[in-house]
Amino acid sequence: MERVVLTTSQKALKINLNENIYGTFAEIGAGQEVVRHFFRAGGASGTVAKTMSAYDKDFSDAIYGREIDGRYVTEARLRKMLDHEYSLIEQRLSRDKFPNKCYFTFSDTIATINFTKKFKGHGWMGLRFQLDPDQAPNDVIFHVRMKEEEAYLQQETIGIMGVNLIYGCFHIRNNPEELLRSLYDNIAKYKVEIDMVHFEGPEFQSVDNRLMSLQLIKNGMTDAVIFGPEGKNILPAALLYKKNILALRGSFRPATKVNIDMIKKGFGYFVDERKVDRENMVVLFEITLNNLKSEGQIDEQDFLDRAEILCSLGQTVLISNYQQYYKLVEYFTRYTEERMGLIMGVTNLRELFDEKYYRDLKGGILEAFGILYSTDLKLYIYPSQTTPDEEVETSKSVKIHPRLKPLFDYLMFNRRIVDIENYDPEILQIFSRDVLQHIRNGDGQWENALPAYVDNIIRDKELFGYKADSEKSKKDKEIEESEAQ
């Protein structure tokens, strides 16, 4: 059954009329845009225990403490606000007086567009709330990037989104995916982007925040999300700002010895570059949304299987909606002007120079390469060899259309395209699609194609369709046939 979308005023009024919801608002930066909706709706005295804004930095520091980096629009600041304000509720409101109240604290710290309109604005928003007076609180926090060109428009959007968050947490709590979608109720998606979200608390024990990240892209709320080896979602700006970035795109279904050799050898080339600071770099394994849809609809379990392996290998994962490489590089340039590197196979290099992928651009492939190489970018090419009888294919032997050969030669001459020459020749015939088929068949011919311990993880957690019983029965059958002979 499709959810009925209420207006912002209706949502605020419904919260106000619930006698068991009671809490505080602390808003910094965009004004008291969220709580204003509750005051306007009527009946707010039964919902709002306190509302405040600490715009002066000294006042803010006196209340919430100083930030080490001196910044105020950060996740750390938001969490301090939630901690401080919620603890005050527990200290000041007696449970004897309010035995049935579910407490909440709404907080946001927002920087709207500046006067020159060069800084578009961004911020953090979060809610700490109970769904039962005897229950520990839950948190939902997220980061927004503002896209509107006027500060007052951004303020209005923040106000609506804050109401959506509070209403969703109390009324759509049993469906986190729908709760996430409801944040855009009465808001056009072009106005604001959510690029990081985090759920925690007893109500969300079964929620995998990596899946919530995937939902952000799937629902068009953002084009890229990042999570770390621990599976925790990471704000892209916090991770990538002014960093050297090295990325490897793949299906990683599963990650094989080839993928690991590509990243290791590519890393070696990249850190040897004069303009790369080894202590100031980020390595990313990237999976595109298009790749996740390779068999039609997105299979969430398949996504989690890939994520489980990459996280177990200690890798940081980027999920993006950028099918073309130039869009990925354009995304990175939001955060850094430092040297970047992309590791790719020969097949990907060939596709990079295929004009059919750039028909949506007025300038065609030249516009795409203008974006790619307006940055300090290098491509590291891993060789290909389908069978042992074939010649190893490298960038020097790849076939490029004659019309584009001068461009290709120019990039090669200037070492913007570099062959990875110290590859492992013994693993070139390993392909993820073949390994995946062997895993599903349970034929035991896949372990040697994977990095150390990954085979154990697949067996223990039964990833990628692996069934322990199926492999065991096959081995038993082989033993029986051998004994019969």
Legacy VTK file of the C-alpha trace (Angstrom):
# vtk DataFile Version 3.0
C-alpha trace
ASCII
DATASET POLYDATA
POINTS 485 float
0.000 0.000 0.000
1.418 3.365 -1.057
2.125 5.817 1.727
0.006 8.980 1.853
2.300 12.026 1.844
1.125 14.689 4.268
1.964 18.367 3.933
4.654 19.787 6.184
2.010 21.541 8.318
0.014 18.320 8.678
3.114 16.434 9.809
4.027 19.073 12.388
0.474 19.174 13.718
0.300 15.382 13.997
3.485 15.398 16.085
2.149 18.255 18.224
-1.108 16.428 18.916
0.725 13.322 20.135
0.851 13.864 23.880
3.654 11.325 24.311
6.265 13.101 22.139
8.264 15.777 23.934
11.684 17.275 23.309
14.049 20.068 22.354
15.391 21.817 19.257
18.908 23.212 18.790
19.552 24.778 15.387
22.721 26.527 14.252
23.339 28.368 11.006
20.153 28.411 8.948
17.879 29.892 11.621
15.182 28.122 13.596
13.607 26.851 10.424
12.483 23.433 11.682
10.885 24.367 14.991
9.064 27.270 13.277
6.830 24.743 11.511
5.768 23.257 14.858
4.960 26.666 16.320
2.919 27.609 13.253
0.989 24.332 13.239
-0.438 24.969 16.722
-0.324 22.934 19.907
3.478 23.133 20.114
3.492 23.582 23.903
2.887 19.867 24.285
5.846 19.020 22.017
8.539 21.683 22.443
10.260 21.741 25.834
12.991 24.126 24.634
14.327 25.669 21.455
17.606 27.529 21.003
20.277 28.761 18.592
23.887 29.552 19.493
25.151 31.590 16.536
28.096 33.235 18.253
31.093 30.900 18.263
32.059 31.725 21.847
28.543 30.992 23.068
28.519 27.779 21.038
31.881 26.709 22.471
30.691 27.470 25.994
27.701 25.178 25.519
29.100 22.330 23.425
32.865 22.659 23.824
35.574 23.593 21.336
36.269 21.638 18.183
39.900 20.654 17.606
39.734 21.712 13.956
37.850 24.927 14.755
34.964 24.001 12.438
31.317 24.142 13.417
29.499 22.438 10.553
30.726 18.904 11.190
29.455 15.516 12.279
31.428 15.868 15.515
29.615 19.130 16.290
26.220 17.622 15.556
26.903 14.659 17.829
28.015 16.976 20.642
24.792 18.924 20.224
22.699 15.760 20.402
24.637 14.462 23.419
24.393 17.729 25.338
20.758 18.545 24.603
19.458 15.032 25.182
21.330 14.742 28.481
19.648 17.984 29.608
16.236 16.469 28.894
17.051 13.480 31.081
18.432 15.716 33.837
15.682 18.324 33.872
12.528 16.374 33.087
11.477 14.054 35.890
10.194 10.658 34.862
7.775 10.878 37.764
6.188 13.898 36.114
6.441 12.551 32.533
6.174 8.739 32.826
4.730 8.258 29.339
6.756 10.809 27.391
9.088 9.686 24.605
11.912 12.231 24.633
13.657 13.592 21.553
16.315 16.114 20.575
16.496 17.568 17.093
19.757 19.302 16.105
21.224 20.769 12.966
24.327 22.771 12.103
24.037 24.363 8.670
26.081 26.758 6.529
23.875 28.216 3.782
25.086 29.736 0.505
27.402 32.715 0.954
27.014 36.241 -0.428
29.252 35.644 -3.470
27.454 32.312 -4.169
30.788 30.514 -4.561
30.114 28.390 -1.476
26.849 26.543 -2.072
26.215 25.481 1.504
26.024 22.210 3.403
25.187 20.919 6.849
24.373 18.135 9.302
20.983 17.199 10.683
20.046 14.599 13.276
17.422 13.331 15.672
17.898 11.405 18.922
14.590 9.915 19.994
12.783 7.271 22.028
9.907 5.132 20.844
9.233 3.871 24.351
9.830 5.749 27.637
11.861 2.824 28.979
13.909 2.360 25.812
17.395 3.691 25.091
17.350 6.404 22.408
17.970 5.963 18.685
19.888 8.247 16.310
19.325 9.147 12.674
21.881 11.608 11.290
22.725 12.708 7.760
24.693 15.263 5.750
23.204 17.543 3.115
24.702 19.515 0.242
22.588 22.537 -0.642
21.941 23.321 -4.321
19.568 26.285 -4.375
20.953 29.721 -5.233
19.340 31.782 -2.471
19.889 31.447 1.276
16.206 31.874 2.129
15.297 29.014 -0.232
17.884 26.783 1.407
16.490 27.707 4.825
12.981 26.736 3.736
14.225 23.403 2.419
16.053 22.671 5.680
12.886 23.460 7.620
10.793 21.011 5.583
13.440 18.284 5.709
13.746 18.611 9.485
10.004 18.135 9.920
10.175 15.126 7.589
12.930 13.620 9.744
11.028 14.016 13.006
7.768 12.756 11.537
9.483 9.833 9.802
11.299 8.673 12.931
8.062 8.525 14.920
5.662 7.329 12.216
7.694 5.353 9.613
10.191 3.812 12.028
9.489 0.204 11.057
10.676 0.783 7.491
14.064 2.578 7.414
14.151 2.592 3.600
10.781 4.330 3.434
11.836 6.659 6.244
14.846 7.638 4.131
12.661 8.309 1.078
10.255 10.378 3.207
12.998 12.945 3.891
12.219 14.321 0.426
8.472 14.651 0.982
7.399 18.054 -0.404
10.986 18.710 -1.591
12.280 18.447 -5.179
15.494 16.396 -5.323
17.343 19.045 -7.308
17.214 21.336 -4.253
19.320 19.292 -1.855
21.546 16.206 -1.863
21.961 13.717 0.992
25.387 12.096 0.624
25.801 10.363 3.992
23.349 8.791 6.429
23.667 6.776 9.631
21.110 4.840 11.680
21.846 3.490 15.150
20.062 2.428 18.324
17.804 -0.416 19.498
15.174 0.352 16.864
17.747 -0.033 14.069
19.763 -3.044 15.236
18.997 -4.915 12.026
19.824 -1.964 9.759
22.999 -2.256 7.669
24.155 1.308 7.024
25.910 0.209 3.836
22.484 -0.687 2.467
21.217 2.716 3.514
24.067 4.234 1.500
22.993 2.181 -1.487
19.445 3.481 -1.045
20.721 7.054 -1.313
22.029 6.350 -4.819
19.186 4.068 -5.827
16.632 6.770 -4.955
18.526 9.580 -6.681
19.406 11.385 -3.444
23.100 11.460 -4.378
25.443 10.067 -7.031
28.170 8.634 -4.814
28.607 7.242 -1.312
31.592 5.855 0.589
31.947 3.380 3.433
35.053 2.181 5.220
36.470 -1.225 6.180
34.318 -1.298 9.330
31.201 -0.851 7.198
30.592 2.652 8.541
29.396 5.311 6.111
31.897 8.117 5.523
31.247 11.688 4.389
33.000 11.995 0.988
34.195 15.546 1.670
35.797 14.494 4.965
37.682 11.620 3.326
38.690 13.156 -0.022
39.383 16.816 0.788
42.763 17.859 -0.645
43.859 14.216 -0.955
45.689 12.254 -3.631
43.105 9.729 -4.833
43.774 6.325 -6.397
40.732 4.363 -7.580
40.095 0.933 -9.053
36.741 0.219 -10.698
35.445 -3.330 -10.896
32.597 -5.731 -10.225
34.491 -7.454 -7.350
32.041 -10.314 -7.635
34.097 -11.580 -5.922
37.381 -9.698 -5.546
40.099 -11.920 -7.056
43.881 -12.110 -7.042
43.834 -10.003 -10.202
42.019 -7.146 -8.430
44.490 -7.257 -5.557
47.483 -7.350 -7.912
46.043 -4.397 -9.831
45.673 -2.259 -6.711
49.044 -3.276 -5.241
51.024 -2.666 -8.421
49.056 0.460 -9.315
49.649 1.773 -5.796
53.392 1.222 -6.232
53.425 3.293 -9.423
51.238 6.016 -7.920
53.220 6.608 -4.714
56.412 6.884 -6.755
54.975 9.923 -8.521
56.650 13.176 -7.528
53.306 14.888 -6.837
51.901 12.147 -4.595
52.113 12.310 -0.815
51.858 8.787 0.545
50.662 10.121 3.910
47.910 12.151 2.269
46.238 9.724 -0.092
43.068 7.651 -0.324
42.662 4.307 -2.097
39.151 3.443 -3.288
37.540 0.318 -4.696
34.682 1.618 -6.852
31.524 -0.230 -7.894
29.092 1.531 -10.223
25.331 1.365 -9.851
25.228 0.138 -13.438
27.407 -2.814 -12.446
25.122 -3.614 -9.510
22.236 -3.733 -12.010
24.096 -6.117 -14.326
21.399 -8.766 -13.888
18.423 -6.394 -13.961
17.344 -5.064 -10.583
19.798 -4.426 -7.769
20.256 -7.522 -5.636
20.919 -6.169 -2.148
22.365 -9.441 -0.891
24.752 -9.540 -3.848
25.811 -5.978 -3.008
26.411 -6.903 0.633
28.418 -9.980 -0.413
30.770 -7.807 -2.451
30.983 -5.248 0.353
31.696 -7.982 2.928
34.729 -9.213 0.979
36.157 -5.758 0.282
35.683 -4.661 3.900
37.331 -7.864 5.142
40.322 -6.970 2.937
40.523 -3.611 4.711
39.377 -1.561 1.726
37.367 1.646 1.443
34.475 1.292 -1.005
32.935 3.899 -3.281
29.512 3.214 -4.824
28.781 5.629 -7.660
26.294 6.403 -10.385
29.099 7.473 -12.738
29.197 5.074 -15.640
31.725 7.207 -17.531
35.144 7.777 -16.038
35.117 11.505 -16.753
32.127 11.893 -14.423
33.995 10.063 -11.676
36.997 12.370 -12.080
34.696 15.395 -12.151
33.246 14.182 -8.842
36.706 13.896 -7.285
37.524 17.470 -8.333
34.785 18.716 -5.996
37.151 17.883 -3.164
40.721 17.935 -4.414
43.110 19.428 -6.954
45.881 16.986 -6.074
47.119 14.274 -8.431
44.672 11.421 -9.053
45.139 7.956 -10.487
42.762 5.455 -12.074
43.726 1.798 -12.417
41.985 -0.037 -15.248
42.339 -3.040 -17.520
43.014 -2.849 -21.239
39.336 -3.499 -21.996
38.339 -0.416 -19.997
41.017 1.618 -21.760
39.598 0.574 -25.127
36.109 1.612 -24.020
37.472 4.928 -22.737
38.380 5.773 -26.349
35.051 4.597 -27.800
33.040 7.596 -29.024
29.650 5.924 -28.500
29.913 6.539 -24.747
29.994 10.313 -25.194
27.046 10.986 -27.489
25.236 12.872 -24.723
28.018 15.483 -24.654
27.941 18.396 -27.105
31.689 18.202 -27.449
31.677 14.412 -27.645
34.777 12.521 -26.624
36.951 15.648 -26.740
34.784 17.283 -24.081
35.079 14.171 -21.917
38.863 14.102 -22.237
38.962 17.826 -21.575
37.315 17.087 -18.212
39.569 14.108 -17.547
42.809 15.892 -18.259
41.981 19.347 -16.991
42.959 17.639 -13.736
46.265 16.139 -12.695
45.288 12.587 -13.678
47.177 9.449 -14.615
45.852 6.139 -15.922
47.586 2.910 -14.888
46.834 0.093 -17.310
46.834 -3.554 -16.260
47.466 -6.033 -19.112
45.044 -8.623 -20.448
45.470 -12.187 -21.666
42.352 -14.279 -22.180
44.208 -17.558 -22.856
47.842 -18.621 -22.358
48.271 -18.903 -26.143
47.412 -15.265 -26.801
49.775 -12.329 -26.709
49.590 -10.186 -23.588
47.675 -7.030 -24.518
48.913 -3.710 -23.126
48.299 -0.044 -23.900
50.987 -0.294 -26.555
49.100 -2.973 -28.481
45.474 -1.936 -27.850
43.580 -0.976 -31.012
42.367 2.637 -31.053
40.291 4.176 -33.864
42.612 6.056 -36.273
40.650 9.264 -35.714
41.529 9.182 -32.009
45.032 7.742 -32.303
46.754 11.180 -32.202
45.018 11.952 -28.894
45.983 8.545 -27.539
49.615 8.951 -28.683
49.800 12.398 -27.104
48.688 11.039 -23.729
51.093 8.125 -23.992
53.992 10.430 -24.903
53.284 12.631 -21.883
52.996 9.570 -19.620
49.376 10.294 -18.746
48.780 6.635 -19.643
51.213 4.199 -18.027
51.460 0.411 -18.372
51.755 -1.669 -15.200
54.715 -3.840 -16.182
55.489 -5.695 -12.934
52.213 -7.661 -12.992
51.863 -11.325 -12.024
51.648 -13.298 -15.309
50.354 -16.404 -13.510
46.949 -14.857 -12.736
45.983 -13.143 -15.986
43.430 -15.831 -16.864
41.440 -15.324 -13.654
38.059 -13.703 -14.308
35.448 -12.876 -11.650
32.577 -14.206 -13.757
34.227 -17.647 -13.974
35.035 -17.701 -10.264
31.448 -16.755 -9.421
30.120 -19.607 -11.533
32.419 -22.115 -9.825
31.291 -20.865 -6.399
27.643 -21.305 -7.320
28.293 -24.714 -8.836
30.049 -25.816 -5.659
32.765 -27.526 -7.689
35.709 -26.389 -5.532
37.676 -24.913 -8.447
37.703 -21.339 -7.207
39.762 -21.079 -4.003
43.131 -20.507 -5.707
41.738 -17.569 -7.688
41.039 -15.570 -4.522
43.230 -13.640 -2.072
44.216 -15.389 1.157
41.352 -16.107 3.567
38.666 -14.832 1.183
37.649 -18.417 0.380
37.093 -19.006 4.110
34.914 -15.914 4.381
32.793 -17.044 1.435
32.358 -20.497 2.968
31.699 -19.303 6.519
29.141 -16.689 5.494
27.869 -18.521 2.399
28.383 -15.530 0.104
27.672 -15.326 -3.642
25.283 -18.265 -3.599
27.783 -20.686 -2.059
26.122 -23.644 -0.328
28.252 -25.791 1.943
25.922 -28.793 1.571
26.138 -28.668 -2.212
29.969 -28.743 -2.205
30.009 -31.520 0.402
27.568 -33.681 -1.574
29.639 -33.205 -4.731
32.817 -34.304 -2.943
31.014 -37.300 -1.468
29.852 -38.264 -4.929
33.392 -37.987 -6.310
34.691 -40.213 -3.471
31.985 -42.790 -4.159
32.814 -42.842 -7.887
36.533 -43.169 -7.080
35.900 -46.082 -4.716
33.660 -47.768 -7.253
36.501 -47.721 -9.774
LINES 1 486
485 0 1 2 3 4 5 6 7 8 9 10 11 12 13 14 15 16 17 18 19 20 21 22 23 24 25 26 27 28 29 30 31 32 33 34 35 36 37 38 39 40 41 42 43 44 45 46 47 48 49 50 51 52 53 54 55 56 57 58 59 60 61 62 63 64 65 66 67 68 69 70 71 72 73 74 75 76 77 78 79 80 81 82 83 84 85 86 87 88 89 90 91 92 93 94 95 96 97 98 99 100 101 102 103 104 105 106 107 108 109 110 111 112 113 114 115 116 117 118 119 120 121 122 123 124 125 126 127 128 129 130 131 132 133 134 135 136 137 138 139 140 141 142 143 144 145 146 147 148 149 150 151 152 153 154 155 156 157 158 159 160 161 162 163 164 165 166 167 168 169 170 171 172 173 174 175 176 177 178 179 180 181 182 183 184 185 186 187 188 189 190 191 192 193 194 195 196 197 198 199 200 201 202 203 204 205 206 207 208 209 210 211 212 213 214 215 216 217 218 219 220 221 222 223 224 225 226 227 228 229 230 231 232 233 234 235 236 237 238 239 240 241 242 243 244 245 246 247 248 249 250 251 252 253 254 255 256 257 258 259 260 261 262 263 264 265 266 267 268 269 270 271 272 273 274 275 276 277 278 279 280 281 282 283 284 285 286 287 288 289 290 291 292 293 294 295 296 297 298 299 300 301 302 303 304 305 306 307 308 309 310 311 312 313 314 315 316 317 318 319 320 321 322 323 324 325 326 327 328 329 330 331 332 333 334 335 336 337 338 339 340 341 342 343 344 345 346 347 348 349 350 351 352 353 354 355 356 357 358 359 360 361 362 363 364 365 366 367 368 369 370 371 372 373 374 375 376 377 378 379 380 381 382 383 384 385 386 387 388 389 390 391 392 393 394 395 396 397 398 399 400 401 402 403 404 405 406 407 408 409 410 411 412 413 414 415 416 417 418 419 420 421 422 423 424 425 426 427 428 429 430 431 432 433 434 435 436 437 438 439 440 441 442 443 444 445 446 447 448 449 450 451 452 453 454 455 456 457 458 459 460 461 462 463 464 465 466 467 468 469 470 471 472 473 474 475 476 477 478 479 480 481 482 483 484
